[in-house]
Amino acid sequence: MLRINSSVIVPRGMIRVGPAGYPPGSKGPVDAVERVAAMGFSAMEVQFVRQVRMDEAKAAEAGRRARRLGVTLSAHAPYYINFCSPNQATREKSVDWVLSSARLCHILGAWLVVVHAASYSGTTPDECSSTVAAALRRCRRQMVEEGIDSVKIGLETMGKRGSWGTLQEIRGVMGVVQGVVPVLDFAHIHARNGGSLRTGKDFEKVLKELSSFYDGRLHCHFSCIEYTEKGEKRHLPLQAKEPDFRPLAMLLREGELDATLISETPPPEDGAGGMLRMLRSKR
């Protein structure tokens, strides 16, 4: 174990960096993995955000290639998921979308499927948390039955104030559902809290809160973001510095956090590449 700035306890490990989605020009998942590795990245998040579809043989080959090349894979489930939807059909489909994503993750050898769990949809935060927990228990039971429970469900911190997904809400669900882990989206945290991540101390505060209930392998998203009083509006290039990645990069270099950083800023050369350059910089 190692301390970050003498306050945040995290497991000693490594930082993996990569893009969300295939690099431009990729001809399927195998080619995407090879391109990511050739660009010097060590992670890639496969995007099932619109539809959960991939040839299983190609998925298996992509997984084998990723292991050989040292590329850690994760996936992002569809944006349509809403366990707290007033429409019961949407709730049922949401369970199916998580399971379909998890099945392909298992074939890919991806350790994690990232989920936007819910909007409050007229419920209270506590009511929504209970509904999310119940749905995730269903997902995990089915995953155990199918033998794919090595895939973790990652609950992402959300950027809109009308969306379920604060760090404390995620903590509550993790306390009652096994196989669920947090996904820190720093842009979402920044936007939801009115631009709260300005300094290394601000990022450290988030990691300290996380370390109070989770000390495992960490998955993160980073981009810059435009926001309003309602939270997230749209993603921005890394140069926008909203938030600035450099303070987080300095913190990560000091702490040796065991984490994967996924850039949601295209193209990979600018987003993930810019993050990797800052992590390697001495200043």
Secondary structure in CASP SS format (residue, H / E / C, confidence):
PFRMAT SS
TARGET T0000
AUTHOR 0000-0000-0000
METHOD secondary structure of the structure
MODEL  1
M C 1.00
L E 1.00
R E 1.00
I E 1.00
N C 1.00
S C 1.00
S C 1.00
V E 1.00
I E 1.00
V E 1.00
P C 1.00
R E 1.00
G C 1.00
M C 1.00
I E 1.00
R E 1.00
V E 1.00
G E 1.00
P E 1.00
A E 1.00
G C 1.00
Y C 1.00
P C 1.00
P C 1.00
G C 1.00
S C 1.00
K C 1.00
G C 1.00
P H 1.00
V H 1.00
D H 1.00
A H 1.00
V H 1.00
E H 1.00
R H 1.00
V H 1.00
A H 1.00
A H 1.00
M C 1.00
G C 1.00
F C 1.00
S C 1.00
A E 1.00
M E 1.00
E E 1.00
V E 1.00
Q E 1.00
F C 1.00
V C 1.00
R C 1.00
Q C 1.00
V C 1.00
R C 1.00
M C 1.00
D C 1.00
E H 1.00
A H 1.00
K H 1.00
A H 1.00
A H 1.00
E H 1.00
A H 1.00
G H 1.00
R H 1.00
R H 1.00
A H 1.00
R H 1.00
R H 1.00
L H 1.00
G C 1.00
V C 1.00
T E 1.00
L E 1.00
S E 1.00
A E 1.00
H E 1.00
A C 1.00
P C 1.00
Y C 1.00
Y C 1.00
I C 1.00
N C 1.00
F C 1.00
C C 1.00
S C 1.00
P C 1.00
N C 1.00
Q H 1.00
A H 1.00
T H 1.00
R H 1.00
E H 1.00
K H 1.00
S H 1.00
V H 1.00
D H 1.00
W H 1.00
V H 1.00
L H 1.00
S H 1.00
S H 1.00
A H 1.00
R H 1.00
L H 1.00
C H 1.00
H H 1.00
I H 1.00
L H 1.00
G C 1.00
A C 1.00
W C 1.00
L E 1.00
V E 1.00
V E 1.00
V E 1.00
H C 1.00
A C 1.00
A E 1.00
S E 1.00
Y C 1.00
S C 1.00
G C 1.00
T C 1.00
T C 1.00
P H 1.00
D H 1.00
E H 1.00
C H 1.00
S H 1.00
S H 1.00
T H 1.00
V H 1.00
A H 1.00
A H 1.00
A H 1.00
L H 1.00
R H 1.00
R H 1.00
C H 1.00
R H 1.00
R H 1.00
Q H 1.00
M H 1.00
V H 1.00
E H 1.00
E H 1.00
G C 1.00
I C 1.00
D C 1.00
S C 1.00
V C 1.00
K E 1.00
I E 1.00
G E 1.00
L E 1.00
E E 1.00
T C 1.00
M C 1.00
G C 1.00
K E 1.00
R C 1.00
G C 1.00
S E 1.00
W E 1.00
G C 1.00
T C 1.00
L H 1.00
Q H 1.00
E H 1.00
I H 1.00
R H 1.00
G H 1.00
V H 1.00
M H 1.00
G C 1.00
V C 1.00
V C 1.00
Q C 1.00
G C 1.00
V E 1.00
V E 1.00
P E 1.00
V E 1.00
L E 1.00
D E 1.00
F H 1.00
A H 1.00
H H 1.00
I H 1.00
H H 1.00
A H 1.00
R H 1.00
N C 1.00
G C 1.00
G C 1.00
S C 1.00
L C 1.00
R C 1.00
T C 1.00
G H 1.00
K H 1.00
D H 1.00
F H 1.00
E H 1.00
K H 1.00
V H 1.00
L H 1.00
K H 1.00
E H 1.00
L H 1.00
S H 1.00
S C 1.00
F C 1.00
Y C 1.00
D C 1.00
G C 1.00
R C 1.00
L E 1.00
H E 1.00
C E 1.00
H E 1.00
F E 1.00
S C 1.00
C E 1.00
I E 1.00
E E 1.00
Y E 1.00
T E 1.00
E C 1.00
K C 1.00
G E 1.00
E E 1.00
K E 1.00
R E 1.00
H E 1.00
L E 1.00
P C 1.00
L H 1.00
Q H 1.00
A H 1.00
K C 1.00
E C 1.00
P C 1.00
D C 1.00
F H 1.00
R H 1.00
P H 1.00
L H 1.00
A H 1.00
M H 1.00
L H 1.00
L H 1.00
R H 1.00
E H 1.00
G H 1.00
E C 1.00
L E 1.00
D C 1.00
A E 1.00
T E 1.00
L E 1.00
I E 1.00
S E 1.00
E C 1.00
T C 1.00
P C 1.00
P C 1.00
P C 1.00
E C 1.00
D C 1.00
G H 1.00
A H 1.00
G H 1.00
G H 1.00
M H 1.00
L H 1.00
R H 1.00
M H 1.00
L H 1.00
R H 1.00
S C 1.00
K C 1.00
R C 1.00
END
